[in-house]
């Protein structure tokens, strides 16, 4: 076990930076920067896992860090950016998510709600109060999904939630490799399935907004 | 028991530093901006020359304005002088009048000075000053919650709103300095600093601009009144920067020695810190385009979110010892 100076502060700071990246995604009305933000967020989480793994000496967390960087830091954003590039129009959010200041403030309120729920429900069982950060991140992911129309941005919301779940897992129980395997497998499934759906949707309807799928109704 | 005479002399040094150095800071900013734009630029001492020229000129008062128009620059200027007595500029320990105001009180004092500027602008009864007044009032109303959030953030760190305690805590505890709360508070305050001092992503200063916020209020003032307003503006900028540096960003290198030499030493280091901050601000200014007027709301909303997040961060991840 190696001790890093200020490791607690660094972990806390990374947590807050991750929340900030989530808020940035909420405040961004273009699709491209949102995907780049999820890339940055995944790398931040990967760095956090790396620090935790050095701190606790658990090799599983290090695998998790590498897998996070490779899967959600490189592969998933790359696929999504490819979709964006193949598909020139509808690069900008048109729904309610466009109202940046109000949604950023709602995002901050979501963080408060996440924290309050953590305090009231989970705090008695989980001694580490930093688990409230991924809990809040989960709520920010929800907010991103429900406030946007663009399917790619909604997908980044899902990736964000996945980040949050892994983050919470790493903080609560650092040595559960099974969770890692499942997460990665689910990752691949998710990307493949959603990618297929998106491609199909694009080929048929020439749009990426799920609302346009209503044409499918009989 | 420290003798009172030394403390009073230090008081004079502190107010003198604010009075004398604040135009120089403005001059350095303008010169550095010109240098980055590959221009020669005005002299470093141009703000002093401007003030001297304005103090020699006659005062023209609009026909229909009342006594408030003449009084307002004096009131604002004295409010800034009072603030100069109570914030940590050349000392990391409170001076005799330091008990008058804490950070929140200082913010209220700034607000008091600002309100008088707005009232005077309305009292001039012309379209341009009224527009400046309404703009600055509507945006300041949105900036004020951020300021209060910043002070809440400070209060979570130290349990008090006293700037001297904050300075001491941050200077001595690296874990507080690196805590998420402090860094978020610092970034929120930096954005606020850009807004309050009229720097570029928010406002491009100069009188010939449609985007002006604060300068618009002074359109009708002339001569000595304008000189006082200008000088007050320089002092406000200087003191906000000094608070940002000495309380939040760089709380070190202040001599805690209660003596004239110590105070002068701290004034010197403060000037060096100011030069660094000016470099950061000018680079920010030169690399960002001006925001459209209604996008300023976004800017302020983001800085408010940062401030709010700073307070939440204390509960989320804790920090410090």
Contacts between the chains, C-beta under 8 A, distances in Angstrom:
chain1	res1	chain2	res2	distance
A	6	B	174	7.1
A	6	B	175	6.8
A	6	B	178	5.8
A	8	B	175	7.6
A	9	B	175	5.6
A	9	B	178	4.1
A	9	B	179	6.2
A	9	B	319	7.1
A	10	B	178	7.7
A	11	B	317	7.9
A	12	B	179	6.8
A	12	B	180	5.1
A	12	B	313	7.7
A	12	B	317	3.7
A	12	B	318	7.1
A	12	B	319	6.3
A	13	B	178	6.8
A	13	B	179	7.9
A	13	B	180	5.3
A	13	B	183	6.8
A	15	B	180	7.3
A	15	B	316	7.1
A	15	B	317	5.5
A	16	B	180	3.9
A	16	B	183	7.7
A	16	B	184	6.7
A	16	B	309	7.2
A	16	B	313	5.2
A	16	B	316	7.4
A	16	B	317	6.6
A	19	B	309	6.9
A	19	B	316	7.9
A	20	B	309	7.3
A	23	B	305	6.3
A	23	B	309	7.5
A	27	B	298	7.9
A	27	B	302	7.0
A	100	B	298	5.5
A	100	B	301	7.4
A	101	B	297	5.8
A	101	B	298	5.2
A	101	B	301	3.3
A	101	B	302	7.6
A	102	B	301	7.9
A	104	B	301	5.9
A	104	B	302	6.5
A	104	B	305	5.0
A	105	B	301	6.4
A	105	B	304	7.3
A	105	B	305	6.3
A	105	B	308	7.9
A	107	B	305	7.3
A	108	B	305	5.0
A	108	B	308	4.9
A	108	B	309	6.0
A	108	B	312	7.2
A	111	B	309	6.9
A	111	B	312	5.6
A	111	B	316	7.5
A	112	B	312	6.0
A	115	B	312	6.5
A	115	B	315	6.0
A	115	B	316	5.9
A	129	B	316	7.6
A	129	B	317	7.4
A	129	B	318	6.4
A	130	B	316	7.2
A	130	B	317	5.2
A	130	B	318	7.8
A	132	B	315	7.7
A	132	B	316	5.1
A	133	B	316	5.4
A	133	B	317	6.3
A	136	B	316	6.9
